[in-house]
Amino acid sequence: MGILGWIVVGLIAGSLARWIVRDDRSGCIYTMVVGVLGALVGGWLMSLVDNRGVDEFSIYSIFVAALGAIALLLLLHLVTGRGSTGRR
């Protein structure tokens, strides 16, 4: 997957994760970074389970990246002590 694919997967996965976790931070770059880092984390974890990580632009890749991004945001909220505020 090329850089454009990573950006698109990152934006979609980051948006899904921020919506599910109810993260109140804003910004397109922040969302993309959360999604791409989530793809790396989720891809690494899934490669341990089934030898397949995030390797192509597909629903599976977006799902794995979103799961990784959710885990990343939950860890970030745990470390920083910021819970979800607003948007209920």
A tleap script that builds the chain and sets N, CA, C and O, in Angstrom:
source leaprc.protein.ff14SB
mol = sequence {
  NMET GLY ILE LEU GLY TRP ILE VAL VAL GLY
  LEU ILE ALA GLY SER LEU ALA ARG TRP ILE
  VAL ARG ASP ASP ARG SER GLY CYS ILE TYR
  THR MET VAL VAL GLY VAL LEU GLY ALA LEU
  VAL GLY GLY TRP LEU MET SER LEU VAL ASP
  ASN ARG GLY VAL ASP GLU PHE SER ILE TYR
  SER ILE PHE VAL ALA ALA LEU GLY ALA ILE
  ALA LEU LEU LEU LEU LEU HIE LEU VAL THR
  GLY ARG GLY SER THR GLY ARG CARG
}
set mol.1.N position { 0.854 -1.162 0.000 }
set mol.1.CA position { 0.000 0.000 0.000 }
set mol.1.C position { 0.901 1.225 0.000 }
set mol.1.O position { 1.851 1.305 0.778 }
set mol.2.N position { 0.607 2.157 -0.854 }
set mol.2.CA position { 1.401 3.366 -0.967 }
set mol.2.C position { 1.045 4.395 0.098 }
set mol.2.O position { 0.159 4.174 0.923 }
set mol.3.N position { 1.739 5.504 0.066 }
set mol.3.CA position { 1.551 6.552 1.074 }
set mol.3.C position { 0.131 7.109 1.038 }
set mol.3.O position { -0.438 7.409 2.087 }
set mol.4.N position { -0.448 7.250 -0.149 }
set mol.4.CA position { -1.814 7.747 -0.260 }
set mol.4.C position { -2.798 6.767 0.372 }
set mol.4.O position { -3.761 7.182 1.017 }
set mol.5.N position { -2.564 5.482 0.192 }
set mol.5.CA position { -3.403 4.468 0.820 }
set mol.5.C position { -3.346 4.536 2.333 }
set mol.5.O position { -4.371 4.429 3.006 }
set mol.6.N position { -2.139 4.716 2.873 }
set mol.6.CA position { -1.971 4.840 4.327 }
set mol.6.C position { -2.707 6.070 4.847 }
set mol.6.O position { -3.325 6.024 5.910 }
set mol.7.N position { -2.640 7.177 4.093 }
set mol.7.CA position { -3.320 8.403 4.520 }
set mol.7.C position { -4.826 8.199 4.537 }
set mol.7.O position { -5.491 8.591 5.497 }
set mol.8.N position { -5.378 7.587 3.485 }
set mol.8.CA position { -6.823 7.357 3.412 }
set mol.8.C position { -7.273 6.394 4.513 }
set mol.8.O position { -8.256 6.657 5.205 }
set mol.9.N position { -6.556 5.283 4.674 }
set mol.9.CA position { -6.888 4.336 5.742 }
set mol.9.C position { -6.769 5.023 7.100 }
set mol.9.O position { -7.609 4.812 7.974 }
set mol.10.N position { -5.740 5.839 7.283 }
set mol.10.CA position { -5.558 6.563 8.537 }
set mol.10.C position { -6.691 7.519 8.837 }
set mol.10.O position { -7.155 7.594 9.974 }
set mol.11.N position { -7.145 8.252 7.828 }
set mol.11.CA position { -8.251 9.186 8.036 }
set mol.11.C position { -9.545 8.454 8.382 }
set mol.11.O position { -10.266 8.862 9.293 }
set mol.12.N position { -9.836 7.386 7.666 }
set mol.12.CA position { -11.068 6.638 7.928 }
set mol.12.C position { -11.005 5.970 9.303 }
set mol.12.O position { -11.931 6.098 10.104 }
set mol.13.N position { -9.913 5.260 9.570 }
set mol.13.CA position { -9.775 4.553 10.848 }
set mol.13.C position { -9.713 5.530 12.016 }
set mol.13.O position { -10.324 5.290 13.057 }
set mol.14.N position { -8.986 6.619 11.853 }
set mol.14.CA position { -8.903 7.623 12.914 }
set mol.14.C position { -10.247 8.262 13.206 }
set mol.14.O position { -10.580 8.513 14.364 }
set mol.15.N position { -11.020 8.526 12.162 }
set mol.15.CA position { -12.358 9.095 12.346 }
set mol.15.C position { -13.268 8.122 13.080 }
set mol.15.O position { -13.995 8.510 13.994 }
set mol.16.N position { -13.227 6.858 12.678 }
set mol.16.CA position { -14.037 5.841 13.358 }
set mol.16.C position { -13.642 5.717 14.827 }
set mol.16.O position { -14.500 5.678 15.709 }
set mol.17.N position { -12.345 5.657 15.078 }
set mol.17.CA position { -11.860 5.506 16.452 }
set mol.17.C position { -12.229 6.711 17.300 }
set mol.17.O position { -12.660 6.551 18.443 }
set mol.18.N position { -12.070 7.910 16.764 }
set mol.18.CA position { -12.404 9.115 17.528 }
set mol.18.C position { -13.892 9.180 17.808 }
set mol.18.O position { -14.298 9.665 18.864 }
set mol.19.N position { -14.718 8.700 16.879 }
set mol.19.CA position { -16.160 8.686 17.072 }
set mol.19.C position { -16.549 7.667 18.147 }
set mol.19.O position { -17.389 7.958 19.000 }
set mol.20.N position { -15.946 6.481 18.112 }
set mol.20.CA position { -16.262 5.426 19.073 }
set mol.20.C position { -15.787 5.799 20.476 }
set mol.20.O position { -16.522 5.619 21.447 }
set mol.21.N position { -14.570 6.313 20.586 }
set mol.21.CA position { -13.996 6.663 21.892 }
set mol.21.C position { -14.519 8.014 22.380 }
set mol.21.O position { -14.389 8.343 23.559 }
set mol.22.N position { -15.100 8.785 21.485 }
set mol.22.CA position { -15.596 10.142 21.776 }
set mol.22.C position { -14.453 11.072 22.174 }
set mol.22.O position { -14.519 11.790 23.171 }
set mol.23.N position { -13.412 11.029 21.361 }
set mol.23.CA position { -12.247 11.888 21.588 }
set mol.23.C position { -12.605 13.304 21.164 }
set mol.23.O position { -13.111 13.511 20.061 }
set mol.24.N position { -12.348 14.282 22.028 }
set mol.24.CA position { -12.748 15.658 21.745 }
set mol.24.C position { -11.659 16.496 21.079 }
set mol.24.O position { -11.877 17.673 20.790 }
set mol.25.N position { -10.508 15.914 20.836 }
set mol.25.CA position { -9.458 16.665 20.134 }
set mol.25.C position { -9.882 16.804 18.677 }
set mol.25.O position { -10.638 15.978 18.165 }
set mol.26.N position { -9.401 17.836 18.018 }
set mol.26.CA position { -9.844 18.039 16.643 }
set mol.26.C position { -8.653 18.228 15.714 }
set mol.26.O position { -7.533 18.493 16.150 }
set mol.27.N position { -8.923 18.087 14.452 }
set mol.27.CA position { -7.920 18.322 13.433 }
set mol.27.C position { -7.739 17.136 12.515 }
set mol.27.O position { -7.731 15.982 12.942 }
set mol.28.N position { -7.597 17.447 11.262 }
set mol.28.CA position { -7.430 16.419 10.237 }
set mol.28.C position { -6.103 15.687 10.403 }
set mol.28.O position { -6.043 14.465 10.264 }
set mol.29.N position { -5.052 16.423 10.696 }
set mol.29.CA position { -3.730 15.807 10.858 }
set mol.29.C position { -3.728 14.887 12.074 }
set mol.29.O position { -3.191 13.781 12.011 }
set mol.30.N position { -4.321 15.331 13.174 }
set mol.30.CA position { -4.409 14.503 14.380 }
set mol.30.C position { -5.158 13.210 14.086 }
set mol.30.O position { -4.723 12.130 14.485 }
set mol.31.N position { -6.290 13.323 13.385 }
set mol.31.CA position { -7.083 12.146 13.036 }
set mol.31.C position { -6.288 11.188 12.172 }
set mol.31.O position { -6.323 9.977 12.391 }
set mol.32.N position { -5.568 11.720 11.189 }
set mol.32.CA position { -4.778 10.883 10.289 }
set mol.32.C position { -3.643 10.196 11.061 }
set mol.32.O position { -3.391 9.008 10.859 }
set mol.33.N position { -2.970 10.924 11.928 }
set mol.33.CA position { -1.865 10.349 12.700 }
set mol.33.C position { -2.381 9.241 13.617 }
set mol.33.O position { -1.758 8.184 13.726 }
set mol.34.N position { -3.516 9.478 14.276 }
set mol.34.CA position { -4.113 8.449 15.134 }
set mol.34.C position { -4.439 7.212 14.310 }
set mol.34.O position { -4.180 6.090 14.746 }
set mol.35.N position { -5.004 7.405 13.129 }
set mol.35.CA position { -5.363 6.276 12.272 }
set mol.35.C position { -4.165 5.512 11.751 }
set mol.35.O position { -4.175 4.281 11.740 }
set mol.36.N position { -3.131 6.219 11.319 }
set mol.36.CA position { -1.932 5.550 10.791 }
set mol.36.C position { -1.199 4.817 11.917 }
set mol.36.O position { -0.766 3.679 11.735 }
set mol.37.N position { -1.059 5.460 13.075 }
set mol.37.CA position { -0.438 4.771 14.209 }
set mol.37.C position { -1.294 3.579 14.643 }
set mol.37.O position { -0.770 2.533 15.025 }
set mol.38.N position { -2.610 3.749 14.579 }
set mol.38.CA position { -3.512 2.634 14.875 }
set mol.38.C position { -3.342 1.494 13.882 }
set mol.38.O position { -3.427 0.324 14.255 }
set mol.39.N position { -3.101 1.831 12.620 }
set mol.39.CA position { -2.858 0.795 11.611 }
set mol.39.C position { -1.571 0.039 11.914 }
set mol.39.O position { -1.503 -1.179 11.746 }
set mol.40.N position { -0.565 0.757 12.357 }
set mol.40.CA position { 0.696 0.093 12.715 }
set mol.40.C position { 0.516 -0.814 13.923 }
set mol.40.O position { 0.974 -1.956 13.921 }
set mol.41.N position { -0.151 -0.305 14.956 }
set mol.41.CA position { -0.377 -1.099 16.172 }
set mol.41.C position { -1.296 -2.282 15.863 }
set mol.41.O position { -0.980 -3.425 16.193 }
set mol.42.N position { -2.430 -1.999 15.230 }
set mol.42.CA position { -3.379 -3.065 14.910 }
set mol.42.C position { -2.802 -4.081 13.943 }
set mol.42.O position { -3.030 -5.280 14.097 }
set mol.43.N position { -2.054 -3.616 12.944 }
set mol.43.CA position { -1.420 -4.526 11.995 }
set mol.43.C position { -0.399 -5.420 12.663 }
set mol.43.O position { -0.298 -6.605 12.346 }
set mol.44.N position { 0.362 -4.850 13.591 }
set mol.44.CA position { 1.351 -5.656 14.311 }
set mol.44.C position { 0.668 -6.716 15.169 }
set mol.44.O position { 1.075 -7.877 15.176 }
set mol.45.N position { -0.380 -6.304 15.898 }
set mol.45.CA position { -1.094 -7.261 16.743 }
set mol.45.C position { -1.777 -8.355 15.915 }
set mol.45.O position { -1.747 -9.525 16.295 }
set mol.46.N position { -2.382 -7.988 14.804 }
set mol.46.CA position { -3.061 -8.981 13.970 }
set mol.46.C position { -2.069 -9.898 13.270 }
set mol.46.O position { -2.380 -11.061 13.014 }
set mol.47.N position { -0.887 -9.396 12.958 }
set mol.47.CA position { 0.116 -10.258 12.328 }
set mol.47.C position { 0.596 -11.335 13.299 }
set mol.47.O position { 1.039 -12.401 12.871 }
set mol.48.N position { 0.513 -11.064 14.598 }
set mol.48.CA position { 0.852 -12.077 15.592 }
set mol.48.C position { -0.217 -13.169 15.648 }
set mol.48.O position { 0.086 -14.324 15.947 }
set mol.49.N position { -1.458 -12.805 15.362 }
set mol.49.CA position { -2.578 -13.735 15.461 }
set mol.49.C position { -2.730 -14.568 14.191 }
set mol.49.O position { -2.816 -15.794 14.253 }
set mol.50.N position { -2.763 -13.893 13.038 }
set mol.50.CA position { -3.069 -14.625 11.805 }
set mol.50.C position { -2.097 -14.371 10.651 }
set mol.50.O position { -2.430 -14.632 9.495 }
set mol.51.N position { -0.919 -13.871 10.950 }
set mol.51.CA position { 0.117 -13.607 9.945 }
set mol.51.C position { -0.350 -12.683 8.837 }
set mol.51.O position { 0.177 -12.734 7.726 }
set mol.52.N position { -1.321 -11.850 9.120 }
set mol.52.CA position { -1.793 -10.883 8.136 }
set mol.52.C position { -2.060 -9.577 8.861 }
set mol.52.O position { -2.910 -9.516 9.750 }
set mol.53.N position { -1.357 -8.563 8.496 }
set mol.53.CA position { -1.554 -7.259 9.120 }
set mol.53.C position { -2.305 -6.339 8.179 }
set mol.53.O position { -3.225 -6.766 7.482 }
set mol.54.N position { -1.919 -5.098 8.161 }
set mol.54.CA position { -2.497 -4.122 7.248 }
set mol.54.C position { -1.598 -4.080 6.030 }
set mol.54.O position { -0.506 -3.511 6.074 }
set mol.55.N position { -2.057 -4.684 4.939 }
set mol.55.CA position { -1.186 -4.813 3.773 }
set mol.55.C position { -1.773 -4.256 2.487 }
set mol.55.O position { -1.047 -4.061 1.512 }
set mol.56.N position { -3.061 -3.998 2.469 }
set mol.56.CA position { -3.685 -3.471 1.266 }
set mol.56.C position { -4.867 -2.608 1.668 }
set mol.56.O position { -5.308 -2.642 2.817 }
set mol.57.N position { -5.370 -1.847 0.734 }
set mol.57.CA position { -6.532 -1.007 1.003 }
set mol.57.C position { -7.777 -1.877 0.914 }
set mol.57.O position { -8.201 -2.259 -0.177 }
set mol.58.N position { -8.361 -2.189 2.070 }
set mol.58.CA position { -9.549 -3.033 2.117 }
set mol.58.C position { -10.322 -2.752 3.398 }
set mol.58.O position { -9.843 -2.049 4.287 }
set mol.59.N position { -11.513 -3.307 3.476 }
set mol.59.CA position { -12.321 -3.169 4.686 }
set mol.59.C position { -11.588 -3.795 5.872 }
set mol.59.O position { -11.623 -3.253 6.977 }
set mol.60.N position { -10.929 -4.928 5.652 }
set mol.60.CA position { -10.168 -5.589 6.704 }
set mol.60.C position { -9.094 -4.647 7.258 }
set mol.60.O position { -8.935 -4.528 8.473 }
set mol.61.N position { -8.367 -3.986 6.372 }
set mol.61.CA position { -7.309 -3.068 6.805 }
set mol.61.C position { -7.880 -1.905 7.603 }
set mol.61.O position { -7.300 -1.502 8.611 }
set mol.62.N position { -9.005 -1.367 7.165 }
set mol.62.CA position { -9.634 -0.264 7.883 }
set mol.62.C position { -10.102 -0.742 9.258 }
set mol.62.O position { -9.946 -0.028 10.248 }
set mol.63.N position { -10.673 -1.945 9.324 }
set mol.63.CA position { -11.131 -2.523 10.590 }
set mol.63.C position { -9.967 -2.713 11.560 }
set mol.63.O position { -10.057 -2.331 12.727 }
set mol.64.N position { -8.885 -3.299 11.079 }
set mol.64.CA position { -7.705 -3.527 11.921 }
set mol.64.C position { -7.109 -2.200 12.382 }
set mol.64.O position { -6.739 -2.053 13.547 }
set mol.65.N position { -7.017 -1.238 11.468 }
set mol.65.CA position { -6.472 0.076 11.819 }
set mol.65.C position { -7.366 0.778 12.834 }
set mol.65.O position { -6.863 1.424 13.754 }
set mol.66.N position { -8.678 0.662 12.681 }
set mol.66.CA position { -9.599 1.289 13.636 }
set mol.66.C position { -9.469 0.646 15.012 }
set mol.66.O position { -9.489 1.348 16.023 }
set mol.67.N position { -9.335 -0.681 15.069 }
set mol.67.CA position { -9.138 -1.346 16.361 }
set mol.67.C position { -7.845 -0.881 17.029 }
set mol.67.O position { -7.816 -0.626 18.233 }
set mol.68.N position { -6.785 -0.777 16.243 }
set mol.68.CA position { -5.523 -0.278 16.787 }
set mol.68.C position { -5.628 1.165 17.245 }
set mol.68.O position { -5.059 1.535 18.272 }
set mol.69.N position { -6.353 1.984 16.488 }
set mol.69.CA position { -6.527 3.392 16.853 }
set mol.69.C position { -7.375 3.528 18.112 }
set mol.69.O position { -7.117 4.397 18.945 }
set mol.70.N position { -8.386 2.673 18.254 }
set mol.70.CA position { -9.204 2.692 19.473 }
set mol.70.C position { -8.338 2.346 20.678 }
set mol.70.O position { -8.402 3.018 21.707 }
set mol.71.N position { -7.534 1.304 20.551 }
set mol.71.CA position { -6.632 0.926 21.641 }
set mol.71.C position { -5.669 2.064 21.960 }
set mol.71.O position { -5.404 2.350 23.128 }
set mol.72.N position { -5.151 2.707 20.931 }
set mol.72.CA position { -4.225 3.825 21.118 }
set mol.72.C position { -4.901 4.989 21.831 }
set mol.72.O position { -4.316 5.572 22.744 }
set mol.73.N position { -6.122 5.339 21.431 }
set mol.73.CA position { -6.829 6.448 22.072 }
set mol.73.C position { -7.200 6.121 23.517 }
set mol.73.O position { -7.117 6.985 24.391 }
set mol.74.N position { -7.610 4.875 23.770 }
set mol.74.CA position { -7.929 4.489 25.149 }
set mol.74.C position { -6.684 4.562 26.033 }
set mol.74.O position { -6.759 5.002 27.181 }
set mol.75.N position { -5.551 4.134 25.503 }
set mol.75.CA position { -4.297 4.230 26.244 }
set mol.75.C position { -3.923 5.693 26.475 }
set mol.75.O position { -3.472 6.054 27.562 }
set mol.76.N position { -4.107 6.526 25.467 }
set mol.76.CA position { -3.818 7.957 25.588 }
set mol.76.C position { -4.700 8.593 26.656 }
set mol.76.O position { -4.221 9.397 27.455 }
set mol.77.N position { -5.981 8.241 26.676 }
set mol.77.CA position { -6.887 8.782 27.687 }
set mol.77.C position { -6.506 8.294 29.080 }
set mol.77.O position { -6.621 9.033 30.058 }
set mol.78.N position { -6.057 7.057 29.164 }
set mol.78.CA position { -5.641 6.495 30.445 }
set mol.78.C position { -4.407 7.212 30.979 }
set mol.78.O position { -4.339 7.539 32.164 }
set mol.79.N position { -3.437 7.455 30.113 }
set mol.79.CA position { -2.171 8.088 30.504 }
set mol.79.C position { -2.371 9.565 30.843 }
set mol.79.O position { -1.842 10.055 31.841 }
set mol.80.N position { -3.131 10.265 30.016 }
set mol.80.CA position { -3.297 11.709 30.213 }
set mol.80.C position { -4.409 12.049 31.200 }
set mol.80.O position { -4.501 13.182 31.674 }
set mol.81.N position { -5.257 11.059 31.509 }
set mol.81.CA position { -6.348 11.308 32.439 }
set mol.81.C position { -7.500 12.057 31.830 }
set mol.81.O position { -8.397 12.509 32.542 }
set mol.82.N position { -7.491 12.199 30.503 }
set mol.82.CA position { -8.582 12.903 29.841 }
set mol.82.C position { -9.647 11.900 29.438 }
set mol.82.O position { -9.391 10.992 28.647 }
set mol.83.N position { -10.815 12.064 29.971 }
set mol.83.CA position { -11.946 11.247 29.555 }
set mol.83.C position { -12.671 11.956 28.434 }
set mol.83.O position { -12.248 13.021 27.985 }
set mol.84.N position { -13.742 11.378 27.993 }
set mol.84.CA position { -14.513 12.017 26.938 }
set mol.84.C position { -15.307 13.166 27.557 }
set mol.84.O position { -15.962 12.998 28.585 }
set mol.85.N position { -15.242 14.315 26.929 }
set mol.85.CA position { -15.994 15.470 27.386 }
set mol.85.C position { -16.841 15.947 26.235 }
set mol.85.O position { -16.363 16.098 25.111 }
set mol.86.N position { -18.098 16.181 26.526 }
set mol.86.CA position { -18.978 16.666 25.468 }
set mol.86.C position { -19.449 15.560 24.561 }
set mol.86.O position { -19.280 14.379 24.864 }
set mol.87.N position { -20.032 15.938 23.464 }
set mol.87.CA position { -20.526 15.060 22.393 }
set mol.87.C position { -21.231 13.815 22.925 }
set mol.87.O position { -20.746 12.703 22.719 }
set mol.88.N position { -22.305 13.973 23.570 }
set mol.88.CA position { -23.086 12.819 24.051 }
set mol.88.C position { -24.391 12.761 23.357 }
set mol.88.O position { -25.191 11.864 23.621 }
savepdb mol mol.pdb
quit
